[in-house]
Amino acid sequence: MVFAVRAVELYDRKKFPSKKVYGSSGRPELRLITCGGGYTKRTGYLSNIVVYATLTAVT
């Protein structure tokens, strides 16, 4: 399976769009979620980075 990245988004941790990230799109997709943005020892990372990829081919 071949996936192509279609978007990379940075979301504030307090305003994370759970429905958009975890909801169904109706097509094969991958979503990679990791920590990002600013960092403090007290609170950790302030944001999340989400990479959205869609299926482009099956080999």
PQR file of N, CA, C, O and H, with PARSE charges and radii, in Angstrom:
ATOM      1  N   MET A   1       0.838  -1.168   0.000 -0.4000 1.5000
ATOM      2  CA  MET A   1       0.000   0.000   0.000 -0.0000 2.0000
ATOM      3  C   MET A   1       0.887   1.236   0.000  0.5500 1.7000
ATOM      4  O   MET A   1       1.906   1.286   0.689 -0.5500 1.4000
ATOM      5  N   VAL A   2       0.494   2.211  -0.767 -0.4000 1.5000
ATOM      6  CA  VAL A   2       1.244   3.455  -0.877 -0.0000 2.0000
ATOM      7  C   VAL A   2       0.340   4.589  -0.413  0.5500 1.7000
ATOM      8  O   VAL A   2      -0.788   4.745  -0.880 -0.5500 1.4000
ATOM      9  H   VAL A   2      -0.334   2.171  -1.327  0.4000 1.0000
ATOM     10  N   PHE A   3       0.872   5.378   0.523 -0.4000 1.5000
ATOM     11  CA  PHE A   3       0.125   6.520   1.045 -0.0000 2.0000
ATOM     12  C   PHE A   3       0.884   7.792   0.714  0.5500 1.7000
ATOM     13  O   PHE A   3       2.115   7.801   0.690 -0.5500 1.4000
ATOM     14  H   PHE A   3       1.788   5.251   0.903  0.4000 1.0000
ATOM     15  N   ALA A   4       0.152   8.862   0.460 -0.4000 1.5000
ATOM     16  CA  ALA A   4       0.753  10.168   0.195 -0.0000 2.0000
ATOM     17  C   ALA A   4       0.292  11.154   1.266  0.5500 1.7000
ATOM     18  O   ALA A   4      -0.892  11.232   1.593 -0.5500 1.4000
ATOM     19  H   ALA A   4      -0.848   8.855   0.479  0.4000 1.0000
ATOM     20  N   VAL A   5       1.240  11.895   1.795 -0.4000 1.5000
ATOM     21  CA  VAL A   5       0.903  12.913   2.792 -0.0000 2.0000
ATOM     22  C   VAL A   5       0.143  14.028   2.105  0.5500 1.7000
ATOM     23  O   VAL A   5       0.588  14.563   1.090 -0.5500 1.4000
ATOM     24  H   VAL A   5       2.202  11.831   1.530  0.4000 1.0000
ATOM     25  N   ARG A   6      -1.017  14.379   2.667 -0.4000 1.5000
ATOM     26  CA  ARG A   6      -1.814  15.458   2.087 -0.0000 2.0000
ATOM     27  C   ARG A   6      -1.849  16.683   2.983  0.5500 1.7000
ATOM     28  O   ARG A   6      -2.198  17.772   2.527 -0.5500 1.4000
ATOM     29  H   ARG A   6      -1.379  13.945   3.492  0.4000 1.0000
ATOM     30  N   ALA A   7      -1.491  16.523   4.263 -0.4000 1.5000
ATOM     31  CA  ALA A   7      -1.486  17.675   5.167 -0.0000 2.0000
ATOM     32  C   ALA A   7      -0.679  17.364   6.416  0.5500 1.7000
ATOM     33  O   ALA A   7      -0.600  16.218   6.856 -0.5500 1.4000
ATOM     34  H   ALA A   7      -1.208  15.638   4.634  0.4000 1.0000
ATOM     35  N   VAL A   8      -0.084  18.402   6.974 -0.4000 1.5000
ATOM     36  CA  VAL A   8       0.571  18.353   8.277 -0.0000 2.0000
ATOM     37  C   VAL A   8       0.034  19.533   9.064  0.5500 1.7000
ATOM     38  O   VAL A   8       0.170  20.683   8.645 -0.5500 1.4000
ATOM     39  H   VAL A   8      -0.148  19.334   6.616  0.4000 1.0000
ATOM     40  N   GLU A   9      -0.573  19.247  10.202 -0.4000 1.5000
ATOM     41  CA  GLU A   9      -1.211  20.302  11.004 -0.0000 2.0000
ATOM     42  C   GLU A   9      -0.633  20.320  12.420  0.5500 1.7000
ATOM     43  O   GLU A   9      -0.279  19.279  12.974 -0.5500 1.4000
ATOM     44  H   GLU A   9      -0.683  18.313  10.542  0.4000 1.0000
ATOM     45  N   LEU A  10      -0.545  21.512  12.986 -0.4000 1.5000
ATOM     46  CA  LEU A  10      -0.118  21.709  14.369 -0.0000 2.0000
ATOM     47  C   LEU A  10      -1.328  22.193  15.153  0.5500 1.7000
ATOM     48  O   LEU A  10      -1.933  23.206  14.804 -0.5500 1.4000
ATOM     49  H   LEU A  10      -0.833  22.357  12.536  0.4000 1.0000
ATOM     50  N   TYR A  11      -1.683  21.466  16.219 -0.4000 1.5000
ATOM     51  CA  TYR A  11      -2.860  21.813  17.018 -0.0000 2.0000
ATOM     52  C   TYR A  11      -2.451  22.084  18.461  0.5500 1.7000
ATOM     53  O   TYR A  11      -1.675  21.329  19.047 -0.5500 1.4000
ATOM     54  H   TYR A  11      -1.191  20.643  16.502  0.4000 1.0000
ATOM     55  N   ASP A  12      -2.972  23.149  19.019 -0.4000 1.5000
ATOM     56  CA  ASP A  12      -2.798  23.428  20.436 -0.0000 2.0000
ATOM     57  C   ASP A  12      -3.393  22.269  21.226  0.5500 1.7000
ATOM     58  O   ASP A  12      -4.493  21.809  20.922 -0.5500 1.4000
ATOM     59  H   ASP A  12      -3.603  23.762  18.543  0.4000 1.0000
ATOM     60  N   ARG A  13      -2.679  21.804  22.223 -0.4000 1.5000
ATOM     61  CA  ARG A  13      -3.115  20.656  23.020 -0.0000 2.0000
ATOM     62  C   ARG A  13      -4.493  20.868  23.639  0.5500 1.7000
ATOM     63  O   ARG A  13      -5.273  19.922  23.759 -0.5500 1.4000
ATOM     64  H   ARG A  13      -1.785  22.179  22.469  0.4000 1.0000
ATOM     65  N   LYS A  14      -4.791  22.081  24.025 -0.4000 1.5000
ATOM     66  CA  LYS A  14      -6.073  22.371  24.681 -0.0000 2.0000
ATOM     67  C   LYS A  14      -7.223  22.482  23.690  0.5500 1.7000
ATOM     68  O   LYS A  14      -8.386  22.457  24.091 -0.5500 1.4000
ATOM     69  H   LYS A  14      -4.158  22.849  23.927  0.4000 1.0000
ATOM     70  N   LYS A  15      -6.912  22.606  22.393 -0.4000 1.5000
ATOM     71  CA  LYS A  15      -7.955  22.749  21.365 -0.0000 2.0000
ATOM     72  C   LYS A  15      -7.848  21.633  20.327  0.5500 1.7000
ATOM     73  O   LYS A  15      -8.169  21.841  19.157 -0.5500 1.4000
ATOM     74  H   LYS A  15      -5.967  22.626  22.067  0.4000 1.0000
ATOM     75  N   PHE A  16      -7.400  20.457  20.747 -0.4000 1.5000
ATOM     76  CA  PHE A  16      -7.186  19.324  19.845 -0.0000 2.0000
ATOM     77  C   PHE A  16      -8.509  18.885  19.221  0.5500 1.7000
ATOM     78  O   PHE A  16      -9.460  18.601  19.949 -0.5500 1.4000
ATOM     79  H   PHE A  16      -7.139  20.288  21.697  0.4000 1.0000
ATOM     80  N   PRO A  17      -8.592  18.822  17.876 -0.5600 1.5000
ATOM     81  CA  PRO A  17      -9.845  18.475  17.196  0.2800 2.0000
ATOM     82  C   PRO A  17     -10.049  16.955  17.096  0.5500 1.7000
ATOM     83  O   PRO A  17      -9.833  16.367  16.037 -0.5500 1.4000
ATOM     84  N   SER A  18     -10.457  16.338  18.179 -0.4000 1.5000
ATOM     85  CA  SER A  18     -10.570  14.880  18.251 -0.0000 2.0000
ATOM     86  C   SER A  18     -11.422  14.286  17.133  0.5500 1.7000
ATOM     87  O   SER A  18     -11.042  13.272  16.549 -0.5500 1.4000
ATOM     88  H   SER A  18     -10.632  16.816  19.040  0.4000 1.0000
ATOM     89  N   LYS A  19     -12.557  14.894  16.827 -0.4000 1.5000
ATOM     90  CA  LYS A  19     -13.425  14.345  15.777 -0.0000 2.0000
ATOM     91  C   LYS A  19     -12.722  14.341  14.425  0.5500 1.7000
ATOM     92  O   LYS A  19     -12.826  13.370  13.675 -0.5500 1.4000
ATOM     93  H   LYS A  19     -12.866  15.718  17.302  0.4000 1.0000
ATOM     94  N   LYS A  20     -12.012  15.407  14.110 -0.4000 1.5000
ATOM     95  CA  LYS A  20     -11.307  15.493  12.830 -0.0000 2.0000
ATOM     96  C   LYS A  20     -10.177  14.464  12.764  0.5500 1.7000
ATOM     97  O   LYS A  20      -9.991  13.807  11.740 -0.5500 1.4000
ATOM     98  H   LYS A  20     -11.927  16.195  14.719  0.4000 1.0000
ATOM     99  N   VAL A  21      -9.434  14.327  13.845 -0.4000 1.5000
ATOM    100  CA  VAL A  21      -8.267  13.450  13.848 -0.0000 2.0000
ATOM    101  C   VAL A  21      -8.652  11.978  13.954  0.5500 1.7000
ATOM    102  O   VAL A  21      -8.091  11.146  13.240 -0.5500 1.4000
ATOM    103  H   VAL A  21      -9.586  14.860  14.677  0.4000 1.0000
ATOM    104  N   TYR A  22      -9.595  11.642  14.826 -0.4000 1.5000
ATOM    105  CA  TYR A  22      -9.942  10.248  15.074 -0.0000 2.0000
ATOM    106  C   TYR A  22     -11.177   9.769  14.325  0.5500 1.7000
ATOM    107  O   TYR A  22     -11.445   8.569  14.286 -0.5500 1.4000
ATOM    108  H   TYR A  22     -10.051  12.317  15.406  0.4000 1.0000
ATOM    109  N   GLY A  23     -11.926  10.680  13.734 -0.4000 1.5000
ATOM    110  CA  GLY A  23     -13.154  10.317  13.036 -0.0000 2.0000
ATOM    111  C   GLY A  23     -12.889   9.649  11.696  0.5500 1.7000
ATOM    112  O   GLY A  23     -11.794   9.745  11.143 -0.5500 1.4000
ATOM    113  H   GLY A  23     -11.708  11.656  13.766  0.4000 1.0000
ATOM    114  N   SER A  24     -13.897   8.979  11.192 -0.4000 1.5000
ATOM    115  CA  SER A  24     -13.800   8.299   9.905 -0.0000 2.0000
ATOM    116  C   SER A  24     -13.858   9.303   8.757  0.5500 1.7000
ATOM    117  O   SER A  24     -14.600  10.284   8.802 -0.5500 1.4000
ATOM    118  H   SER A  24     -14.787   8.901  11.641  0.4000 1.0000
ATOM    119  N   SER A  25     -13.063   9.035   7.736 -0.4000 1.5000
ATOM    120  CA  SER A  25     -13.077   9.876   6.547 -0.0000 2.0000
ATOM    121  C   SER A  25     -13.816   9.199   5.399  0.5500 1.7000
ATOM    122  O   SER A  25     -14.100   9.830   4.380 -0.5500 1.4000
ATOM    123  H   SER A  25     -12.460   8.238   7.700  0.4000 1.0000
ATOM    124  N   GLY A  26     -14.126   7.920   5.564 -0.4000 1.5000
ATOM    125  CA  GLY A  26     -14.795   7.178   4.517 -0.0000 2.0000
ATOM    126  C   GLY A  26     -13.855   6.633   3.453  0.5500 1.7000
ATOM    127  O   GLY A  26     -14.308   6.083   2.449 -0.5500 1.4000
ATOM    128  H   GLY A  26     -13.896   7.408   6.391  0.4000 1.0000
ATOM    129  N   ARG A  27     -12.554   6.780   3.663 -0.4000 1.5000
ATOM    130  CA  ARG A  27     -11.557   6.254   2.726 -0.0000 2.0000
ATOM    131  C   ARG A  27     -10.331   5.806   3.522  0.5500 1.7000
ATOM    132  O   ARG A  27     -10.158   6.224   4.667 -0.5500 1.4000
ATOM    133  H   ARG A  27     -12.186   7.227   4.479  0.4000 1.0000
ATOM    134  N   PRO A  28      -9.476   4.964   2.935 -0.5600 1.5000
ATOM    135  CA  PRO A  28      -8.270   4.528   3.658  0.2800 2.0000
ATOM    136  C   PRO A  28      -7.326   5.703   3.911  0.5500 1.7000
ATOM    137  O   PRO A  28      -6.929   6.408   2.983 -0.5500 1.4000
ATOM    138  N   GLU A  29      -6.981   5.897   5.156 -0.4000 1.5000
ATOM    139  CA  GLU A  29      -6.072   6.979   5.537 -0.0000 2.0000
ATOM    140  C   GLU A  29      -5.165   6.520   6.662  0.5500 1.7000
ATOM    141  O   GLU A  29      -5.459   5.561   7.375 -0.5500 1.4000
ATOM    142  H   GLU A  29      -7.303   5.324   5.910  0.4000 1.0000
ATOM    143  N   LEU A  30      -4.063   7.222   6.802 -0.4000 1.5000
ATOM    144  CA  LEU A  30      -3.183   7.097   7.957 -0.0000 2.0000
ATOM    145  C   LEU A  30      -3.119   8.453   8.634  0.5500 1.7000
ATOM    146  O   LEU A  30      -3.152   9.498   7.985 -0.5500 1.4000
ATOM    147  H   LEU A  30      -3.824   8.002   6.223  0.4000 1.0000
ATOM    148  N   ARG A  31      -3.026   8.408   9.954 -0.4000 1.5000
ATOM    149  CA  ARG A  31      -2.835   9.652  10.711 -0.0000 2.0000
ATOM    150  C   ARG A  31      -1.760   9.402  11.756  0.5500 1.7000
ATOM    151  O   ARG A  31      -1.912   8.551  12.633 -0.5500 1.4000
ATOM    152  H   ARG A  31      -2.999   7.559  10.482  0.4000 1.0000
ATOM    153  N   LEU A  32      -0.696  10.137  11.653 -0.4000 1.5000
ATOM    154  CA  LEU A  32       0.406  10.042  12.601 -0.0000 2.0000
ATOM    155  C   LEU A  32       0.289  11.216  13.555  0.5500 1.7000
ATOM    156  O   LEU A  32       0.233  12.369  13.130 -0.5500 1.4000
ATOM    157  H   LEU A  32      -0.572  10.828  10.941  0.4000 1.0000
ATOM    158  N   ILE A  33       0.253  10.918  14.845 -0.4000 1.5000
ATOM    159  CA  ILE A  33       0.084  11.964  15.866 -0.0000 2.0000
ATOM    160  C   ILE A  33       1.303  11.935  16.774  0.5500 1.7000
ATOM    161  O   ILE A  33       1.680  10.884  17.294 -0.5500 1.4000
ATOM    162  H   ILE A  33       0.298   9.981  15.191  0.4000 1.0000
ATOM    163  N   THR A  34       1.916  13.099  16.959 -0.4000 1.5000
ATOM    164  CA  THR A  34       3.085  13.183  17.823 -0.0000 2.0000
ATOM    165  C   THR A  34       3.086  14.523  18.560  0.5500 1.7000
ATOM    166  O   THR A  34       2.286  15.410  18.263 -0.5500 1.4000
ATOM    167  H   THR A  34       1.610  13.952  16.537  0.4000 1.0000
ATOM    168  N   CYS A  35       3.979  14.651  19.504 -0.4000 1.5000
ATOM    169  CA  CYS A  35       4.101  15.891  20.275 -0.0000 2.0000
ATOM    170  C   CYS A  35       4.854  16.930  19.455  0.5500 1.7000
ATOM    171  O   CYS A  35       5.674  16.586  18.605 -0.5500 1.4000
ATOM    172  H   CYS A  35       4.629  13.930  19.745  0.4000 1.0000
ATOM    173  N   GLY A  36       4.570  18.199  19.717 -0.4000 1.5000
ATOM    174  CA  GLY A  36       5.277  19.256  19.002 -0.0000 2.0000
ATOM    175  C   GLY A  36       5.033  20.601  19.627  0.5500 1.7000
ATOM    176  O   GLY A  36       4.445  20.709  20.703 -0.5500 1.4000
ATOM    177  H   GLY A  36       3.904  18.478  20.408  0.4000 1.0000
ATOM    178  N   GLY A  37       5.488  21.627  18.942 -0.4000 1.5000
ATOM    179  CA  GLY A  37       5.314  22.976  19.450 -0.0000 2.0000
ATOM    180  C   GLY A  37       6.281  23.268  20.575  0.5500 1.7000
ATOM    181  O   GLY A  37       7.307  22.606  20.731 -0.5500 1.4000
ATOM    182  H   GLY A  37       5.965  21.539  18.068  0.4000 1.0000
ATOM    183  N   GLY A  38       5.932  24.274  21.354 -0.4000 1.5000
ATOM    184  CA  GLY A  38       6.778  24.657  22.476 -0.0000 2.0000
ATOM    185  C   GLY A  38       6.809  23.595  23.559  0.5500 1.7000
ATOM    186  O   GLY A  38       5.946  22.718  23.610 -0.5500 1.4000
ATOM    187  H   GLY A  38       5.098  24.812  21.228  0.4000 1.0000
ATOM    188  N   TYR A  39       7.806  23.679  24.420 -0.4000 1.5000
ATOM    189  CA  TYR A  39       7.975  22.699  25.491 -0.0000 2.0000
ATOM    190  C   TYR A  39       8.380  23.408  26.773  0.5500 1.7000
ATOM    191  O   TYR A  39       9.225  24.304  26.759 -0.5500 1.4000
ATOM    192  H   TYR A  39       8.507  24.391  24.378  0.4000 1.0000
ATOM    193  N   THR A  40       7.776  23.002  27.874 -0.4000 1.5000
ATOM    194  CA  THR A  40       8.224  23.454  29.190 -0.0000 2.0000
ATOM    195  C   THR A  40       8.331  22.231  30.095  0.5500 1.7000
ATOM    196  O   THR A  40       7.587  21.265  29.924 -0.5500 1.4000
ATOM    197  H   THR A  40       7.091  22.274  27.885  0.4000 1.0000
ATOM    198  N   LYS A  41       9.240  22.267  31.043 -0.4000 1.5000
ATOM    199  CA  LYS A  41       9.395  21.138  31.969 -0.0000 2.0000
ATOM    200  C   LYS A  41       8.132  20.919  32.790  0.5500 1.7000
ATOM    201  O   LYS A  41       7.805  19.785  33.142 -0.5500 1.4000
ATOM    202  H   LYS A  41       9.844  23.051  31.182  0.4000 1.0000
ATOM    203  N   ARG A  42       7.433  21.986  33.092 -0.4000 1.5000
ATOM    204  CA  ARG A  42       6.244  21.894  33.944 -0.0000 2.0000
ATOM    205  C   ARG A  42       5.055  21.247  33.240  0.5500 1.7000
ATOM    206  O   ARG A  42       4.344  20.440  33.840 -0.5500 1.4000
ATOM    207  H   ARG A  42       7.698  22.907  32.806  0.4000 1.0000
ATOM    208  N   THR A  43       4.833  21.592  31.975 -0.4000 1.5000
ATOM    209  CA  THR A  43       3.632  21.106  31.281 -0.0000 2.0000
ATOM    210  C   THR A  43       3.914  20.168  30.123  0.5500 1.7000
ATOM    211  O   THR A  43       2.982  19.567  29.587 -0.5500 1.4000
ATOM    212  H   THR A  43       5.410  22.247  31.487  0.4000 1.0000
ATOM    213  N   GLY A  44       5.174  20.023  29.719 -0.4000 1.5000
ATOM    214  CA  GLY A  44       5.509  19.189  28.567 -0.0000 2.0000
ATOM    215  C   GLY A  44       5.261  19.948  27.272  0.5500 1.7000
ATOM    216  O   GLY A  44       5.314  21.177  27.241 -0.5500 1.4000
ATOM    217  H   GLY A  44       5.931  20.510  30.154  0.4000 1.0000
ATOM    218  N   TYR A  45       4.993  19.210  26.211 -0.4000 1.5000
ATOM    219  CA  TYR A  45       4.746  19.850  24.919 -0.0000 2.0000
ATOM    220  C   TYR A  45       3.395  20.553  24.921  0.5500 1.7000
ATOM    221  O   TYR A  45       2.438  20.075  25.531 -0.5500 1.4000
ATOM    222  H   TYR A  45       4.950  18.211  26.236  0.4000 1.0000
ATOM    223  N   LEU A  46       3.323  21.674  24.244 -0.4000 1.5000
ATOM    224  CA  LEU A  46       2.115  22.486  24.234 -0.0000 2.0000
ATOM    225  C   LEU A  46       1.187  22.162  23.070  0.5500 1.7000
ATOM    226  O   LEU A  46       0.033  22.591  23.058 -0.5500 1.4000
ATOM    227  H   LEU A  46       4.100  22.062  23.749  0.4000 1.0000
ATOM    228  N   SER A  47       1.684  21.406  22.090 -0.4000 1.5000
ATOM    229  CA  SER A  47       0.897  21.134  20.885 -0.0000 2.0000
ATOM    230  C   SER A  47       1.071  19.689  20.437  0.5500 1.7000
ATOM    231  O   SER A  47       1.899  18.946  20.965 -0.5500 1.4000
ATOM    232  H   SER A  47       2.622  21.058  22.100  0.4000 1.0000
ATOM    233  N   ASN A  48       0.275  19.318  19.458 -0.4000 1.5000
ATOM    234  CA  ASN A  48       0.404  18.036  18.780 -0.0000 2.0000
ATOM    235  C   ASN A  48       0.531  18.294  17.284  0.5500 1.7000
ATOM    236  O   ASN A  48      -0.108  19.193  16.738 -0.5500 1.4000
ATOM    237  H   ASN A  48      -0.397  19.921  19.029  0.4000 1.0000
ATOM    238  N   ILE A  49       1.358  17.500  16.638 -0.4000 1.5000
ATOM    239  CA  ILE A  49       1.484  17.537  15.184 -0.0000 2.0000
ATOM    240  C   ILE A  49       0.747  16.318  14.642  0.5500 1.7000
ATOM    241  O   ILE A  49       0.942  15.202  15.123 -0.5500 1.4000
ATOM    242  H   ILE A  49       1.878  16.770  17.081  0.4000 1.0000
ATOM    243  N   VAL A  50      -0.103  16.536  13.638 -0.4000 1.5000
ATOM    244  CA  VAL A  50      -0.831  15.439  13.008 -0.0000 2.0000
ATOM    245  C   VAL A  50      -0.489  15.444  11.523  0.5500 1.7000
ATOM    246  O   VAL A  50      -0.619  16.460  10.840 -0.5500 1.4000
ATOM    247  H   VAL A  50      -0.262  17.443  13.248  0.4000 1.0000
ATOM    248  N   VAL A  51      -0.046  14.274  11.036 -0.4000 1.5000
ATOM    249  CA  VAL A  51       0.225  14.092   9.619 -0.0000 2.0000
ATOM    250  C   VAL A  51      -0.919  13.264   9.037  0.5500 1.7000
ATOM    251  O   VAL A  51      -1.208  12.169   9.520 -0.5500 1.4000
ATOM    252  H   VAL A  51       0.059  13.448  11.591  0.4000 1.0000
ATOM    253  N   TYR A  52      -1.564  13.788   8.006 -0.4000 1.5000
ATOM    254  CA  TYR A  52      -2.673  13.106   7.335 -0.0000 2.0000
ATOM    255  C   TYR A  52      -2.157  12.534   6.011  0.5500 1.7000
ATOM    256  O   TYR A  52      -1.553  13.253   5.215 -0.5500 1.4000
ATOM    257  H   TYR A  52      -1.329  14.677   7.613  0.4000 1.0000
ATOM    258  N   ALA A  53      -2.396  11.246   5.780 -0.4000 1.5000
ATOM    259  CA  ALA A  53      -1.980  10.622   4.514 -0.0000 2.0000
ATOM    260  C   ALA A  53      -3.134   9.795   3.961  0.5500 1.7000
ATOM    261  O   ALA A  53      -3.888   9.184   4.719 -0.5500 1.4000
ATOM    262  H   ALA A  53      -2.887  10.662   6.426  0.4000 1.0000
ATOM    263  N   THR A  54      -3.266   9.780   2.640 -0.4000 1.5000
ATOM    264  CA  THR A  54      -4.326   9.022   1.985 -0.0000 2.0000
ATOM    265  C   THR A  54      -3.736   7.947   1.083  0.5500 1.7000
ATOM    266  O   THR A  54      -2.635   8.096   0.553 -0.5500 1.4000
ATOM    267  H   THR A  54      -2.654  10.276   2.025  0.4000 1.0000
ATOM    268  N   LEU A  55      -4.479   6.873   0.920 -0.4000 1.5000
ATOM    269  CA  LEU A  55      -4.065   5.768   0.076 -0.0000 2.0000
ATOM    270  C   LEU A  55      -4.048   6.217  -1.383  0.5500 1.7000
ATOM    271  O   LEU A  55      -5.033   6.758  -1.886 -0.5500 1.4000
ATOM    272  H   LEU A  55      -5.373   6.753   1.351  0.4000 1.0000
ATOM    273  N   THR A  56      -2.918   5.988  -2.058 -0.4000 1.5000
ATOM    274  CA  THR A  56      -2.817   6.381  -3.467 -0.0000 2.0000
ATOM    275  C   THR A  56      -2.622   5.195  -4.397  0.5500 1.7000
ATOM    276  O   THR A  56      -2.906   5.297  -5.591 -0.5500 1.4000
ATOM    277  H   THR A  56      -2.118   5.549  -1.649  0.4000 1.0000
ATOM    278  N   ALA A  57      -2.143   4.068  -3.873 -0.4000 1.5000
ATOM    279  CA  ALA A  57      -1.932   2.893  -4.717 -0.0000 2.0000
ATOM    280  C   ALA A  57      -1.825   1.642  -3.868  0.5500 1.7000
ATOM    281  O   ALA A  57      -1.488   1.698  -2.685 -0.5500 1.4000
ATOM    282  H   ALA A  57      -1.913   3.985  -2.904  0.4000 1.0000
ATOM    283  N   VAL A  58      -2.118   0.510  -4.493 -0.4000 1.5000
ATOM    284  CA  VAL A  58      -1.922  -0.794  -3.871 -0.0000 2.0000
ATOM    285  C   VAL A  58      -1.061  -1.601  -4.832  0.5500 1.7000
ATOM    286  O   VAL A  58      -1.446  -1.824  -5.980 -0.5500 1.4000
ATOM    287  H   VAL A  58      -2.391   0.464  -5.453  0.4000 1.0000
ATOM    288  N   THR A  59       0.105  -2.039  -4.362 -0.4000 1.5000
ATOM    289  CA  THR A  59       1.023  -2.770  -5.246 -0.0000 2.0000
ATOM    290  C   THR A  59       1.136  -4.227  -4.842  0.5500 1.7000
ATOM    291  O   THR A  59       1.865  -4.989  -5.477 -0.5500 1.4000
ATOM    292  H   THR A  59       0.418  -1.858  -3.429  0.4000 1.0000
TER
END
